[in-house]
Structure formats: C-alpha cells, structure tokens
Amino acid sequence: MLARQNNHAFIDGTNLHKSLQRSGLQINHAKFRQYLREKLGVTKAYYFLGYVGGNEGLYADLQAAGYTLVTKPTLQLASGLVKGNCDTELVLTAATTLDSYDQGVLVSNDGDFTCLIRYWKGRGQFKRLIASSRDNCSRLLRVAAEQRVIYVDEASVKVGLKRIEGKHCKDGTLQPSPSS
C-alpha cells in the first residue's frame, strides 16, 4: 500500500483510445482508474477528449469511474475526420493546478507533451509517463521521462485491457467481426 499521496493524472483520452484501438485493444476505464489510485497515488484523474454527440454514455461511465472529464467541441473536417484536439487544455490544466498536487502523471504517446514532462521534472513534480505501448510512444517522450515510463500493453492485466474482436484494416483501424 502506498503512503498517502496527492498525485494528479492528465489523460489524453483520444490518444489513449486510438492507439490501443490500432493495437486491437480496449481498456477498462474503471480498472485503469483503480490502478492509477492504488499504484500511483492519483487522487484526481483528468480525462481530456473531444465532445461528440451520441457518446453521452461513455462520458457518464468515465465520470462514474472517477475521472474528471474535460471536453472540447469537435470539428468535422471536409474529409469526414472529426478533430477535438485537447493538448492545450491538458497542459494549461496541469500548469494552473500545480499547487494542488504533489506529482503529475501523463497518459499519452504524443511528443507534444515533452515540454510538460521537462517542466514537471524541473519542479520535482514528475511521477510517471503512461503510454499505450513502446511502439506507439514518441521517442521524445521516452527520452524526457527516462526510466519512469509504464506501457499499458505490458501492464494489461493490471489495467484491464481486453482484445477487440475483428480484423485490422490497412489504416490501422479495426473492422468489427460480423454479427451472427
């Protein structure tokens, strides 16, 4: 059991979901939240993602599992791709709440967050980087985090990963298995 800690997690939700999906994996959000609490002393876990109508059930499940949900309106591009980039909101929240937590945990593969890890390290407030897998994690992030990286796919039993049934498409997405 950990001594009482007051660490906060900052989760790039879309990045986590899409990178695991490309690997054919899905995370159990409640088990992941429990893992953050019990293993890393996370008292508050911010979950950042673009808001998409029709996903209210997901948002309610995340809040019920103990996440503080931070959403941003999405844009649909001409290509049909939906974008809801929350990187700025994540960094701004981590920076403006610094005095309310001991150490920060970043959950992302995105090298754009290298500056946040360096900033936390300079203040003695960096706890861990959690990335979906070694293959998906930015080299810049891995270098900045040094040895303090946890890969979700390697801790799969602890964080409640399960394999998604279906076949992988060329673009890395998963095509669900046909229903019987």
N, C-alpha and C positions, 0 to 999 in steps of 0.2 A: 504494500500500500504506500502511495506517495504521501510525503508530508504535505500539508495544506499549501497549495499553490494557487495563484490567481493569474493564469495564462489565458490569452485570447487567441482564437484561431480565425484566420481570414481565408475563406474558401472561394476560389474561382470556380463556381459551380458549373458553368458551361464547359470550361476547360476540363474539369474532372470527368463530367458525364461523357463528353465526346471522345476523350482519349481512352476511357475504359470501353466505350461502345465500339471503337475501332479495334480493340483487342478482343471483342466478343464477351465483355464482362459488364456486370451491373452491380452496383454497391447497395447494401442495405443501409440506408441513412441512419436508422435508429442505432444499429450496432456500431456504425462509424462514430456517431456522436458519443456513445458509451466509451469507445476506445479512446477518443480524444480526452474525455473526462478522466478516465481511470489511469491511462498510461502517460498522459502528457500534462495533467493538471489543468485542463482547459475548462474554465468556468463560463466563458461566453464564446460561442462559435457563430461568427457572421458568415452567412451564405449568400454570395453575390451572384445574381443571374438576371438576364433579360426577361421582362414580363411578356408572356404570350397568353392571350385569352384562350380559355379552354383547359389551362393547366392548373386551375384552382385547387384540384385535389392534391397535386404534387406540393403546392405551396402550403396547404394545410398540413400535409404529412410532415414536411420539413419543420414547420413550427411546432407540431405535436412532438417531434423527436428532440426538440430543444434548441433548434437553430434560431438565430435572429436573422430574419430574411431581409435582404436589401435588394430591391428590384429596380430596374430601369426600363423605360419604354423601349420597344424594339422598332427597328425599321425593316421593311421588306424591300430588298434591292430589286432592280429590274430583272435580274437573273432568277429571282424567286427565293434567294437566300435570305434568311432572317438574321439580322445582326442586333445584338444587345450588349455591346462591349462595356463591361463594368470595371475595367482595370483602374481607371482614375478614381472611381468611388472606393474601391478596395484600398488603394494607397492613401487616399485622403482620410478614410475612416481609421486606418491603422495609425496614421500620424496624429490626428486630432484627439485620439483616445489614449495616447501613450501613457499618460499619468494614471490611467485606471487599470493597468495590468502590469504584471511583472515581466513576462516574456511573450513574444509573438510566435505563432506557428502559421506558416504559409502553406496552403494546399493549392498547388498549381504546377504546371510544367513550363510556364511561359517565362522566357528570358527577360521580358519587360519588367519583371519584379526583382531583378538582380539588385537594383538600387535600394529597394526596401530591405532586403536581407543585409546589405552593407550598412545601411543606416542603423538597423537594429543592432548589428554586431558592434558598431562604434559606440553605442549606448549601453552595451552589455545586456540587450533585451532580445536576442535571437535564441529561440528554443530549438525549432526544427523546421525543415522543409519536408513536406509530404508530396510526393509526385506519383502519378499513376504507374509509371514503370521507368526503368533505366533508359529504354529505347525512346520513350516519348519526352523525356525531360531535357530541357535546354542545357547545353554544356555550360553556359554562363551561370545558370542557377546552381548546378552541381559544384562548380568551382567556388562560387561565393559561399555556399553552405558547408563546404569542406566535408567533413565526415558526419555531419548532422542531417542526413537525408534518410527518410523512410520511403520505401517504394510500396505502394498499395498492393500491387500484384504479388509481392513477396510476403506480405503480411495478410494474405487473403482470408485465412481462417479467422484471424482476429478482427478484421473489419467487415466481415460478412459479404464477401464477393461471391457472385454466382455466375456461371457461364450462361450466356444468352443463346438460345437455340436459333438456328438459322444459318444462312450462308453469307460469307463476306463478298461484297461487291468490289469491283476494281477501285472505286473511290474510297474504300476503307469503311464504308458503312455496312450495316448488317441487314440483310434481307430476311425478314421473319420466315420461319417454316410455314408452309401452307397448312391451314387448319383441316382437320379430318372431317 
